[in-house]
Amino acid sequence: MAEERRTGNPTEEELRQLPRWAIVVFAARCAQRVRPLVERGWPDIDRVYSQALDRAITLTLATAADPASVSLEDLRAAFNAANAPTIPAPPAAKPPRAAP
């Protein structure tokens, strides 16, 4: 009998059972999946910041696949770009409209 496959988010306990690099890949894939929401919720995001997010995701996945494939300088540059103090906050969400 085939094992039933569960859908949905993993529990905290399930994540704790994973090796560290599996958790890193899981986090990067989560970031990839929500990445389009950044563009939708922040349509005027500066391209520099958008590219910094993409680069951080790409380097994270590359490092998890083969740690020697990414230089420390690349990781530092991606970290600094993604954590730049000059990144403006996204616009405040508009409150939902009341039903007529």
C-alpha positions in Angstrom: 0.0 0.0 0.0 1.4 3.4 -1.0 2.1 5.9 1.8 -0.4 8.7 1.9 1.1 12.0 1.0 0.3 14.9 3.2 -0.1 18.4 1.8 0.2 21.7 3.6 3.0 23.3 5.6 5.4 21.2 7.6 5.1 21.4 11.3 7.9 22.9 13.5 8.7 19.4 14.7 9.0 18.1 11.1 11.4 21.0 10.3 13.5 20.2 13.4 14.1 16.7 12.0 15.6 18.0 8.8 19.3 18.4 8.2 20.4 22.1 8.3 20.9 22.4 4.5 17.5 20.9 3.9 16.0 23.7 6.0 18.1 26.3 4.1 16.8 25.0 0.8 13.2 24.9 2.2 13.5 28.5 3.3 14.9 29.6 -0.1 12.2 27.8 -2.0 9.6 29.5 0.3 11.2 32.8 -0.7 11.0 31.9 -4.4 7.3 31.1 -4.0 6.4 34.4 -2.3 8.8 36.5 -4.5 5.9 37.6 -6.9 4.0 38.9 -3.9 6.8 41.4 -3.3 6.3 42.8 -6.8 2.6 42.9 -6.4 2.6 44.5 -2.9 5.5 46.8 -3.7 5.1 47.7 -7.4 7.5 50.6 -7.4 10.3 48.7 -5.7 13.7 49.9 -6.8 15.3 47.4 -9.2 18.5 47.3 -7.1 16.5 45.9 -4.1 14.5 43.5 -6.3 17.8 42.2 -7.8 19.3 41.9 -4.3 16.4 39.7 -3.2 16.8 37.5 -6.3 20.6 37.3 -5.9 20.2 36.2 -2.2 17.8 33.4 -3.1 20.0 32.2 -6.0 23.1 32.2 -3.8 21.3 30.4 -1.0 20.3 27.6 -3.3 23.7 27.4 -4.9 25.4 27.3 -1.6 23.1 24.6 -0.3 23.7 22.5 -3.4 27.5 22.9 -3.3 29.0 25.2 -0.6 32.3 25.5 -2.5 30.5 26.9 -5.6 29.9 30.3 -4.0 32.6 32.6 -2.8 32.5 34.3 0.6 32.8 37.7 -1.2 29.6 36.8 -3.2 27.8 35.9 0.0 28.9 39.1 1.7 27.9 41.3 -1.2 24.4 39.6 -1.3 24.0 40.0 2.5 25.0 43.6 2.4 22.7 44.4 -0.5 19.8 42.6 1.0 20.3 44.3 4.4 21.1 47.8 3.1 19.8 50.4 5.6 18.6 52.6 2.8 15.9 50.2 1.6 12.7 52.1 1.8 9.7 50.4 3.5 7.0 49.1 1.2 3.9 51.3 1.0 1.4 50.8 3.8 -1.5 48.5 2.9 -4.8 50.1 2.2 -7.6 49.2 4.6 -10.3 47.0 3.0 -13.3 48.8 1.8 -16.5 48.4 3.7 -19.3 46.5 2.0 -22.0 48.7 0.6 
